[in-house]
Amino acid sequence: MASGDLLMHTEVISCDLERGWSGPFPDLDGPSTQVTIFGGSCFLDDPSPIDEIRAAYPNARIIGCSTAGEILQDTLLDDSLTVAISRFERTQLRSCCVPVPNAERSYQAGREIAKELAAPDLRAVFVLSDGLNVNGTTLVNGLNDGLGDEVVVTGGLAGDGSRFERTWITCNKHITSGAATAVGYYGDHVHVRHACKGGWDPFGPERVVTKSEGNKLFELDGRPALSLYKEYLGELAAGLPATALLFPLAVMRAGEDRTLVRTILAVDESDNSMTFAGDIPENASAQLMRGNFDRVVEGAAGASELLKGQGEVRPGSICFAISCVGRRLMLKHRAEEELEEVLRRLPEGTCQTGFYSYGELSPIVGAKCELHNQTMTLTLISED
């Protein structure tokens, strides 16, 4: 390959537990190769296909996580592995993995990732975290505080379908729960573009968060939060916490005009509380949201449109599409339509992979990274 033609090269393969691998492993191993694995939580019980990937790419930077559905181009899979192998030609990579045994450790985990990867030529970090034992807000705060304003941070929280029982993370050495992993991109030839859109509509009255601790909500307008939420859900309340994915909470911090969407991870009947993927600050306003099929699909299309104004993309690029599990449950059998809308707007030759998540990490244009829920978040990585 001539020096003027140097490009990253990406290929994707998949594995089904019954049918095996979709094809041979591409010959792309090397220290500037990123191998990204998305798969069902079932691979905690049988990680042998992940071990095969590690054996095939001993020199690569390997990261991955469990999902609420795996994305392969415009196809949605379950209980499979999708594996994207991206070899960079002019970009250095580094990876790390840190423990997150509980939500209280989330901020420190973010700071540890930042410390491991920080360097003057660090341009971007892609993060995958346990989806149940983490406070996504404080994880991101730790990353932002450790990396500063110039480094782009994106990623997502691992999923477990609509079960909310167990999630996993994998890195170069092992598969585990209660951890976060990340890869850093270095140098001036890598370009990381990002976009994030929702499409959910608020309904009902705005309420004030009158009691909360971190990502645990106890009271809205002085009333027990879980009891109030159940009133809105009616017969759907019997399916909590999964049914709460259809009715996320729009949260606006006091003194700000920007709304963040929060999804419930767990409920506690003993104290009438709800635990969310990110912080619910006291004195913030909160309002229920619900999905509309057309608006949610339009949100995914809008995210891909945002990428178009961020510069030319060379062939061989990869787009990580991370969409919230709540979007999938709302779209049901038509979930692939949002994947199709994104893919057809991406530059020709771009490979799309990703997963349905318990939380999405992305900056809003012109701002630092934040935790989002119920969004389609895109990370488009290319090299020149």
C-alpha positions, 0 to 999 in steps of 0.5 A: 500500500502506498503511503498516500493510501494509508487507511484504517481497515475494518471487518466484522464477523459474528458468532452464533452458539449453534452455527458458529462463526460467520467466516474466518478471522480476518488477518488484521492482528497488531498493536494498532488493531482494535477488536470490539466485541458485543454479545449476549449475557449468556457468554458469561456461562460459555466464554469460549468464543471470546477466548478464541478471539483473544487467541486470534488477536494476541497483539490487539486492543480488545474491549467489549461488553454484554448487550440488550441486542447486538447491531451488525450493519442494519441487523439486530441480533440476540445472544450472538457475538458481533466482533469488529476488527479495525486496524489503524495505519497511523494511529496508536492505541492503548487500552485499560480495564478498571474495577467498578464493584459498586456505584460508589466506585464509579467516579474513581473508575473514571479517574483511573481510566483517565490516568491510564490513558492520558497523554499529550497526543490523546484525541479520544476515548471509547468506554464500555462499562458494567451496566448495573453496578455503575453510576454513569453520571459519576463515571463520566464526571471522573473521565471528564475531570481526568481528561479535560476538555480536549479529549472526546469521550463516548461509549455505553453501559453494558446490557442484559436484555430486559432482565437487569440481572447481570452484565459483563465486560471483556478486555485483553485478559478476561471477561468479568462483571463489575468493571469498565474498559476503554481504548484511547486513540492517539495522534493527528490522523484519527478523527472521532465524530459523535452525535446523540439524539432521542425522539421521546415526548414529555407528558404529564406535569413537571415535578420537583425532585425533593429527595434523592441521593446520587442516582437514587430517587426517593421523592417527587413533590414530596411524594414517594417516587415509586408510588407516584410512578406506579400511578402513571404506569397502571397495570404496567407497574407489575412489570417493573423495572423493565416496563419503566423503560417505556416511560423514562424521566426527563430531568433538568437541573436547577439553573440549566436549560438542557434536559437529560433523560434517565432510565430506571435500573431498579426499584426498591419497594421497601423505601419506595425508591427508584435507582437510575442509570445516572444522577437525579439531583435534588431541586431538579425538575422531572417529567415523564416521557413516552415514545412515539415510533416515528419520532424515535426513528427520526431521532436515530436519523437525526443523529446520523445527519449530525455527523455529516457536518463534521468533516469528510470520512474515508473508506474503512471507517467504523461507526459504533451505534449505541441505542437504549434498550428502552428504544428497542422495547418501544419499537419492538419488531421494527427496531431494525428500522432505526438501524437502517435509517442510520446506516443509509446516511453513513458514508459509503463503505462505513461499517456499522456495529454496536449494541442496545445499552443501559446508558449511552455516553456522548458529548452534545455538540460543543459540550463535555461527555454526559450520560444519556438514556433513550438516545441513539448515540453514534461514534464514527471513527476514521483515519487519514 
